[in-house]
C-alpha cells in the first residue's frame, strides 16, 4: 500500500468516524435530560467551564478533520453529507448554549462563537469541492434531504408524544435567585428566604415555586411569594430550590442553596391515638382532649405522656351527631358538628350544652381560640371564619388559596398566628389578618393526613405543636418557635 493510499484511507476513516459521532450527538441531543444537566451545572459551577472547554475542543477538531478530508481528495455521497451533521450539531449547540448556558455563565460566549463557526464553516466548505457541488445538484441529495426532514418531523412528534420534551425552548426566561437569613440554624427555629433578587428579562415575575428539600413545596403569586419562612424539625442538610415564572408563562432554571439544621430532633415524642376516627384536638394547659367523630366520644389524658398512658373516655350530648372539631377557650369547650352544621358551647365540668348557633360555612373541619374570637376552618370551601362567641356572628371571613389549601382539616392558634394543616400539602402557619402564608413545615414522618392540630405554649418563645395524623394513627409533639414576638401565649386574656 502506497503512502498516498494510506493517507486516503486514514482520511476516509476520520471522516466516517466523525460523521457517525456527529449523528449520535444529534440523537443524544434529543434524548438527553437537559433540565437535569442544567441543575447539575447550577450545583457545580466548575462543571460549566469544563463543559465549555470540551465542547470547544470537539468543535475545533471536527472542523479541522473535515477541512482536510474535503480539500485532500474526492468524497463519496456519505462523506459529502457529513458537513450536514456538523452544521446541525453546531446549530443545536448554539441554541442550547444561548438559552440554557449563557444565563448561567457569561463565559458561554466563547462556546457560542465556536458552535456558530462550526455551523457556518461547514456550510462554507461544501461548495469548495467539485464532487460536493455535483452531489448538491443531484437528485439523490435532494431526496436525501427531503427524507431527512420527514424523519426528523416524525421523530420529533414521537418524542413529544412520549413526553420527553417537557416544554418548548424558553425565550429569555426569568432568573431565579434568593438569599437566606442563615444557612446554619437550629431545629425548630424559623428560617427566612428572600427571593426579591429574582428578575424577569421580559415582563415581570408572576409566581415563586419553592422546594424546601424536606417534602414540602410552596408556590405563591408575586409579590408575597418572594419571601417565605420555613421550619425544619429534624437535623440534617437540606437543598432548597426556587423556580420563578414570569407573566408570559416562562419558567426559570432552578436556583438552589444548602441549609444545615443542627441540634436534636424537634420531634419530642410519638403517641398512639386512642381512636381510629380522630377529628379534633385541644390542649387546656393540663389535659389533652381528643374527639372521635364516629364513636361520638371525647378522650382525655393528663399531661403529654408517652405511648401506653391511659386515656379517659367521656360521652358527648346526644344532640351532637358528627363532632368535627373541638377547642377550649380557658373556661368551656367549643365543638363543631359536621352533620347538623352547628357549633356548640359545652361546659367543661359535665359537657352540658350551654349555647349553640349555626355554622356559616359548608362543612367545619376544626376550631381554634385566639383569646377573643373562635376560629373555624371549612374543609370544602377552604375558608376561615372568625366568629363572635357571644352570638356566632361572623366577624371576619378569609378565603384561602385553593392551590395551597385544597383540603384544610386542622387548625391551631399559637398566640400569634394560626397553624393550618392540609391533607395534601403539609402544615402552614398563616396570618390571622389576611390568610397570607407566614411559614411552612412538613408533616411528621411523612404523614399525609394531619387531621387535627393543637398548640401547647412553652417558654422562651418555644412551644409544642401537636399533630394528630389520621393515616398513621399517631400523635406527634413537635418543639417549634412561634416567631413574631418574644413569648407567645394562649391569646388575649386567656390563661390555663
Helices and strands as residue ranges (DSSP letters): H 3-31, H 34-43, H 45-72, H 77-80, H 82-96, I 97-101, H 108-126, H 130-136, H 139-161, E 179-180, E 184-186, E 190-194, E 205-211, E 217-221, G 224-226, E 227-231, E 236-246, E 255-262, E 267-272, E 278-283, E 287-292, E 297-302, E 312-315, E 323-328, E 333-337, E 342-346, E 353-358, E 364-369, E 374-378, E 383-387, E 394-399, E 408-413, E 418-422, E 426-430, E 437-441, G 444-446, E 450-457, E 462-469, E 474-481
